[in-house]
Amino acid sequence: MTSVQPPEPSGRAAIVTGASRGIGYGVAEALVARGDRVCITGRDEDTLRAAVERLGADRVIGVPGRAHDEDHRAHAVERAMEAFGRVDFLVNNAGTNPVFGPVADLDLNVARKVFEINVVSALGFAQRTWHAWQKENGGAIVNIASVAGLSPSPSIAAYGVSKAALINLTAQLAHEFAPGVRVNAIAPAVVKTRFAAALYEGREEEAAAPYPLGRLGAPSDIGGAAAFLTSAQADWITGQTLVVDGGIFLNAGVG
């Protein structure tokens, strides 16, 4: 049986936040597969350690912590610079959705938490990677947004509003960080992860039925998109939001 050879090192390095599982893990996996070295972050140290082992401890390091903790952000960027000597790419994937329903009666403390994790932490990581490496050397940033940020989503309203802010932040950073650093976003529809389980668990066939491509997303779908947006093939793309949704938006306005 032929063994699979590891990819040749690309010479590039990345930070992927919230990457111990789900979409973040799928992104890290895609970057490692093309030869990048990757620093992944996550809240649970044991889960993060297991992810590092699966991805390959020769190419990947893990830094446990919470994305909205300023000290954690500083430590993650410092560890990446110590281990790799560079941070070419940042993928802001860490996020939260602790509440379902509309915003009319939303607890404002919950709203603050959602924005702190989904928006402010992304800005904080972008600022730190910019000053640590990208300002002088270039690179790319990808923010994982959501189709919920593109149109009203009453069932996950607070999450959607925060992702709309993240999409606007993407455009703002793309303008400020040009020409050396490209900044784009990915807006997935429902991807089969533990994070999104409440949206499909126990009724996956029903949840997937409206999708023209006939299925929900997989973390690898988003990983492939992030790998593209951080590649030379995307060198003339910045400030954009790539919708990766299995065609669900094609149904807009159809009765």
N, C-alpha and C positions, 0 to 999 in steps of 0.2 A: 504494500500500500504506500502511495506517495505521500510524504509528509508535507504539510503546508508551511512554506517558508515565511517568516515574518517580513513585512515590507522594509525596504531600505529606508533609513532615517531621512526625513525631509529637510532636517535642519531647522524646522519651525516648531514653535511651542504655543500652547493655548491654555486658557483657563475656561472651564465649563462649570457654572454654578448649578447647584441642585442636581448633581449628576450621579448619585449613588444608585438610581433606578429610573425607570420611565424614560421620558423624552431626553432628559439630560444625559442619561447613560447611552441612549441611542446616538446622540450627537458625539459623545466622547468616543464611542466605538468606531464611528465613521472617521473621525480624525486620526485615531490610532491606526486604523486600517490603511491610511495613506502615508503613514510614517511619521506623523507629528508626535511630539511629546505633550502630555496633557496633565494639568493639575485639575483635579475634580474636587468639588466641595459638597457637603451634605451635613444634615443635622445629626444623624445617628452614626457614631463612630464605628460600630461593628458593621453596619450595612455598608458604610463607605470603605472600610478595609476589605470587605468581601468583593466589592466592585473593583477595587484596585487590583486584587489578585486575579480576577477574571479578565480584566483588560490587559494585564501584564505589568508587573511591578518594575520591569526594566524600562518602561516607557511612561508610566503613570505614577503620580503621587496624589495622596488625598489629604485635604485639610478640613477637619471637622469644624462646624460652627454654623451660626445662623446668619443668613445673608444681610439682615437688617442691623447686625452688630458691626459697628464701625471698626472695632478692634479686629474682628474676624476678617473683614475685607482687607485691612492693612496687612494682616498676617498672611493671608492667602497670596496676595501679590508678592510679598517679600519672599515667601517660600518658593514660589514659581521662579522668581528672579535668581534666587540662590541655586535652585536645582537645575535650571535650564539656561540662565543667563539672558533670557529674553521672554517677552510675551507678545507674540505676533497677533494672536487672535483672542478675543473674549466673546464667550457666548453666555448671555444673561438668561438663564433658564429658571432659576429659583423663583418660586411663586407660591401664593396661597389663595384659597377660596373657602374661608371658614363659614360662610353664610349663603343661604339660598333665598331667592325671592326678590321682590322689588326694593327700591331704595326709599320709598315714601316714609317708612317708619324705621329705617335702618339706624341701628345704634351707631352714633358717630365715632365712638371709640373703636368699633369694629372697622368702620370706614378708614380710620387713620391707620389701623394695622394693615389693612389690605394695601393701601397706598405706600406705606413704609416698606413693605416687602416687595411688592410688584413693580414699584416705580422708583422710589428713592434709593433702594439698594442697587438697582441697575445703574442709576446715575453715579452712585458712589463707586461701584466697581469700574465704570467707564473712566471716571476721573483718575482713579489710581493707576489703571493700566496706561492711560494717556501720559501721565507724568513719569511713570516708571520706565516706559520703553517706546510707546507708539508715537509720541510727539516728535521725537528725533529720528525714529526709524521706520515709521509707517506700520500698517497692519489693517485689521478689519475687526468690526464688532457686529455681532448678530444678537438682536433682542427677540426672545420668544414671546410673541404677543398671542393673539387669539382672534378668531372670526367674531367672537363676542365683542371685540373692540371696534368692529366695523359697522355694526347695526345694533339696535336695541335687543337685549336678551333678558327679558323679565325674570327668568328663572335663576340667572346668575348675574344680576344687574350690577352689583358692586364690583365684581370681578371684571365685567365688561367695561365699566367706566375706567377702571384702573388700566386695562389693556389699551383702551383708546388713548389714555395719557401716555402710555409707553410708546405707542405708534407715533404720537406727536414728538415725544422726546427723541425718537429715532431720527426723525427729519431734522430736528434742531441740532443734534450732535453731528449728523452728516454734514450740515452746513458749516458748523464750527470747526470740525476736525479735518475737513478737506484742505488740500488735496491728498495728504499723506495717508489718511485713515478713512476707509469706507465704512459706513454704518447703515445696516439694513435690518429689517424685521421679518419674521416668519409668523404668519397667522394661521395656525392649524384649526381645523374643526375637531371633532371628538376623536381623540387618540386613545387606544386601549392601554390605559395605565391605571395604577391604583389611585392616582390623584383624581382621575375622571370617572372612577367606577360607579359613582352615584348616578351618572348620566346614561349608563347602559347595562349595568350588572343585573342579571336575571332576565333581561329582555334585549339581548344583543341583536337578534334578528330583526326585531321591531325597530330598534334604534338605527340600524344600518339601512333599512328599507328605503328611506328617502334619498340615499346617496346614489347618484348616477353610476358610480364605479362599484357599487354593490357591497361595500364593506366600510368598516370604521378604519381609522388610521392606525399605523404601527409606529413605535418609536424610530424604527429605521427609516420611515418615510421622512421624518423631520431631520434625522441625522444626515440623510443624503442632501436635503435642501441646504442645511447649514454648511456641509462640506463644499457644496457648489458656491455659496455666497462668500466663503473664505478662500476660494481658489482663484488662480490667475484667469480662469474663464469668466469671472465676474468682475474683472478689473475696471469696467466702465459702468458699474451699477452701484449707486449709493442713494440713500434716502428713500428707498423703496420698501414696500411691504409685500412679500411674496405669500400669496394665499395658497395653502396646501390643505385642501378640504374635500378631496374625493368628488368634487363637482357639486357639493351641496348648495352653493350659492346660485347654481344654474336654476334652482327651483324658486328663486325669489319671484314673487308675484304670480305664481301659478296656483290656481285654485284646486 
